[in-house]
Amino acid sequence: MKVSCPRMLALVARLNPFKTADAKRLAVLFGVVYFAQGMWYLPNQSITIVLKERGLTAGQVADFFLIAMIPWLVKPAYGLLSDFVPLFGRRRQSYFLLACSLAAAAGLMLAGGDAIALGAIRMLDVFGVGRFTVIAGVGLFTAMALGLAFTDVLTDAMMVENGRPRGLTGAFQSVQWACITVASVLVGVLGGYLAEMRSLRVAFFLAACFPLISLIMGVFFVRETPTRADKAAFGETWLAIRATLGAREIWLVAGFIFFFWFSPSFGPAFLYYQTDTLKFSQQFIGHLAAIGALSAVVGAVVYAPLSRRVPLKRIMNLSIGFGVAGTLAYLLYRGTTSAVIITVSFGSISMIMQLAFLDLAAKACPRHVEATFFALLMSVFNLGVQLSENVGARLYDVVGYDPLVFIGAAMTAMTWFLVPLVRIDRIEAKARDEATAHAAAEAS
């Protein structure tokens, strides 16, 4: 049956959750900032193959990236600073501009230096744990991560502050992760080519350009009422923090997020498997990453209307089931054809899984301290993901590929036992009541 163009446009308009100019402005801002964050990963494949060729194991390469991820693991500190201490009369915008400038400056300094020196690290073994003597290049790479991590906290704070009263946290996060995933398409295609050429300088230069774009967006798109630090506001914020830290709910959500994402995954070990066992070229590996990212964009687009029509608890249960099945599917990852099929199939599912957990985190955040507690939950998420890759890489070195897949699937399945403890329905109902109250207040 042929569908007319006006009817199709009407359907799209009905499904579009961003009805007001203000919501559209915020969606554009969040999308551009997340795209810039996604481009930070452009040098990763080149770094990994350079370190591999210097003789480092998968576990040692995972340690390298763990250092660069440290700024993403202390995000609550940025949230506390933004919530408690306004800078030049702004809690969000001033810090946002400063963080974008730091990320861009560090990236440009890396591009102008001897980027290959990033591989010149010496591994020491102390009590069985890898320890780095790290050169200035790694420090700059971590400084770039600091700027982007701080920007991420501020963006997420604005997303929660503006999205939850409008019932748009899921929709805003769909835009954010669709854009970061579109960036991943470029990272896959371009990153594979740059890894093939070992062109780290170019990778760093391109990655540094996008925080500059975020800087411009911060000047024109961030709108914030001027504020100043005062004792009453400080006391209100501190009481909100103490009340939340003493509540059971936020810790259950944090534990739930960590346990699911800690399930041992491949991380850098997967490139070793693709390169050494399957003999894939770096460019083909990059193309696979791009295909997976395109599939993930579909998942992000689907989640926006899905989050407003299907209970979050049902999405969460289905996500765990698909996570188990998707992990086990990697047992069939044996050549180019199976690689493409699995990458396409799992890309959308993995994005829906991720957005469901981020939506839960946004809905669980208390008012007045959105930056602090969403940053806390995202640090838990980032820690789970990074430790998952680190532990997975070490397991790969010890037990190999197939046992790692079984271990990851088993750990993911165990998350089902935690679902009843989290009371997802109650968290969602509380967020829904807040959105209803906000809509009534705006109508009156």
Summary of the structure (lengths in Angstrom):
residues: 444
radius of gyration: 21.7
end to end distance: 44.1
largest distance: 68.7
contacts: 1585
relative contact order: 0.15
helix: 82%
strand: 3%
